[in-house]
Amino acid sequence: MRVVLVPGWNENGNAMRIFAEGRRGLRGLEGCGFPCALFDGGSGSLTDRTHQLGAFIQGLRARDGDDAAPVLLFGYSAGGVLARAVVRSELHRNDVKAIFQLGAPNAGIVTDDAGSMLHRLHFSRSVIADLDLESDFMRRLNGTPGHWEVDAATGTKHWRLDRTPWVCAPKVPIFNLIGRVPQYGVWGDGVVFVDSATLDGHVRHAFVDDRQANHLNLSGTWNPLTLALRRWLWNDRIWPRAVHLAAAFFRDACRGVSGSVQAVAEPTP
């Protein structure tokens, strides 16, 4: 089956080529037997981009003919949110076989803290607004609003969903690989909270626990701003884990099997 790669922070499909083609002798999904197509990220709000991704997928299937199989989606960061949003739409639900997410903020992000940085990293303001934990887009996608709870012992605020969220269509398996960086108390990757990525534990997931498992290095990229302000480095140790896990997850999804994927999350191929 074909994998459609959906970009996140820099809204440029070319940045996802690492997951298709690999780098420095490390293989990507094409080397694992999965042909890949790159979505360019779209434009406008997340609602606009959802429609654009759906049209892109349907265009691929139309070109492949009447017997074209549903696609597999690999969504990084906001791209993982778009992947869920496409399946949420009844218009495109049958076009998707499975979703693999990498550092996807399924409940949203705290834009008060991250919005300025994300805008400098080329996120449009409309996308930042839609990614906010309290946005209408997130409420519609997850089927529930949320609220803030304060830990009495630490004074730390946590965003909690009011009801059990919508996760994905019943026949579309979903998996999120999440970075946990020790300097952030393993609450997340520096941008995405674990609670958001997992929808309070409702999304099947695995962790990459590494001091360099920051949000950008999950995709093997870096940015001068985050290097200067947050000392985020990049390497070729983290992203191959995503390729390895995604290939195993997609193989299981194509066979209609589930269960063993999380066990292969940590080793680097």
N, C-alpha and C positions, 0 to 999 in steps of 0.2 A: 504494500500500500504506500501511497505517496504521503510524505510528511510536509505540511505547510508550516514554515517557520515564521512566527509572529514576533516582531521586535518590541522592545520596551522603551527604555529611557531616551535613546537618541533618535527614535522614530525613523530609523533607516534600516531597510532590510539587509543591506550589504554587511552590516555589523553581525548578522546572524550566520554569515557564511562559515564561520568557524565551526558551527554545529553541523553543517552540511559537509564541509570539505576537510575539516581538521586543520592542524597546524603543526609544523616542525616534526613531521613524521608520526604525529598522533592522529588517529583516524576520527572522522566525523560520522554522522549517520549514514551517509552514502557508502562509506567503507564498511558499514554494518549491513548493507543490503537494502537500505531505504532510499528511494529517489526522493529528492527534496525540491520544493518550490519556495521562493522567498516572497512574502508579502511586504510591501514597502512601508507599512505602518499606517497609511491613510492620512487623513487630515481632518481638522475640526474637532468637535467634541468626541467623547468616547461613544456616544450614541451614533454619531456620524461614522466613526471608524468601524463600529460593529456592522453597520449596513455595508460598508465598503469591503470588509473582510468576507462577509457572506457572499457578496457578489463575486469577489475574487475566487472563492472556493467553487461556486456554481459554474463560473467560467472555465475553471480547470476541468471539472467533471464533464461539462458539455464538450470540450475539445477531445476528451478521452472517449467519448461515445456513450451510447445508451447503457452499456454494461459497466461503466466506471464505478469503482468501489468508493465508499465514503473515505474521506481523508483523515489522517492523524494530525492533530495540532500540537505543536511545540511552542508554547508561549512564555517569553521571558518578561518578568516584571509586569508592567501594564498590559503587555501582550497576552499574558496568562488570564488576566481579567477579561480582555476582549474575547478570548477563546470561550470562556464560560458564557459571556453575553450572547455570542452567536448561537450556542446551544439553547440558551434560554428562549430564543426566538423560534417559534414553531415553523417559521418559513425556512430555516436552515438546519433544524435539528437533525434531520435524516442525512445531512451531508457530512456528519462528523462521526468517526468511529471511536476515538478516544482522545483525551487531552493530557498532555504532560506539561506541567508548569515548573518554572524555575524562578524562585524568589517572587512569586506573584502575591500581591497584597489583596487577598480576596475580600476582606472587609474594608479595605481602604487604608490610607495613611494619615498621619497627623500633619496636615499641610501648614499649620502654624509654625512648625519647626522645620519642615523640609521644603516648603513651597518655594522659598527664595532660591535655595540651592538647585532644586529641580528645574526652575525656570532658566537658570544659568546653564544647565545641562541640556537645554533645548526642548524641554517640555513646554507645550503651549499652555497658556493660562487656563483655557477651557478644560484641558485634560487634568491639570492640577485640581481645579474645582470639582470635577467629577470623581477624582480619586479620594477626595476628602471622606473621612469616616462618616460624616453626617450628611453627605450629599444625597440628593434625590436619586441619582444614578445607582449608588450603592444600595439604597433602600429598595429600589425596584429589583435590582439584580438578586439580592439575597432574600427578598420577601419579608424583611423585617427591619425596623429601626434598631437603634441601640442606645446605650446610656453609659455614662462614666461612673466607675466605682473607684473609691479611694481606699487603698490598703491602710488600715489604721496603724499598723506597726511601722510602715516605712514612709507613708504619705504619698506613695506612688499611685498615679491614676492608671486605671485599666479600662479599656473600652469593652463592654459586654453587650452582646446581642440580646434583644428582648425575647425572641422566640427561636425555635429551631430553624436554622436558615435553609433556604433552597441551595443545594450544592451543585447538582448536575442532573441531566436526564437519566432515568433509571438504567438505560442500556448503554450509557456512555461513561466508561470508567475514567477517573480523574486522579492525578497524583501530583503532589507539589514537593519539590526538593528545595530545602530552605537552608540558608546559611545562618550559623550562630557563631558570633565572634566573641571571644572571652572578654575583650575590653568593654563590651556593652552588657556584661553580665549574662551572656548567652540569651538575651531577650530577642535577638534578631540579627540582621546583617548590616545595621547602621541606617537603614531606611524603612525596612519592613519588619513589623512586629510578628513574632511567632503566632500569637493569638489571632492576628489578622490573616496570616498566610493559611492557617489551618481552619479558619472559621470556628474558633473555640473548640478545635479537635474534631470537627466533622469532615474535614478533607483528609483523605489518606495522604501520608507524608513521610519523609525521611529528612534527616539533618546532615549537613556538612559542618562539623565542629572544627574550626580551624581559625587561627588568628588572621588569616588572609581570606577568609570566606566572606569578604565584604560584598555589598550589593553589586558593584561593578565587576569585581573579579569573578563573580559567579559566571559571568559570560566572557571572561578572559580579556576584559578591557580596562582602561584607566582613563583618568581625566586630570589635567593639570590642576584644576580647582580642588578636587578632592585629595589629590596628592599633597597639595600645599596646606589645606585646612585640616584634613583628617588623616593624612599620611596613609592613604589607601594605596597599597601596592598591587601589582598584578603578576601572575605567573601562569604556568601551564600545568599546575597541579589540581586546580579546582574544576575547570570546565570539562575535562575528560570524564570526571565522575558523572556529570550530567548526561553526557553522551552514552556512557556505559549503562546508566540506570534507565534512560529513555528508551534505548534499544531493547532492553529486557522487558520493560513495561509494554512497549508497542508489540513485541512478539507475543506476549501473553494476551494482549487485547485482541490481536488478530486470530489467536487460537481460541478465544473465549475462556481463557484461564486467568485466575487471579490468585494471589497469595504469597509468592516467594520474592517479589520484587524488592521489598525493603531490605532483605538480607544482603543484597548486592550494592547497597547505596554507598558504602564507605570505600571499598577498594578502588584504587586508581588502576585502570587497565594498562 
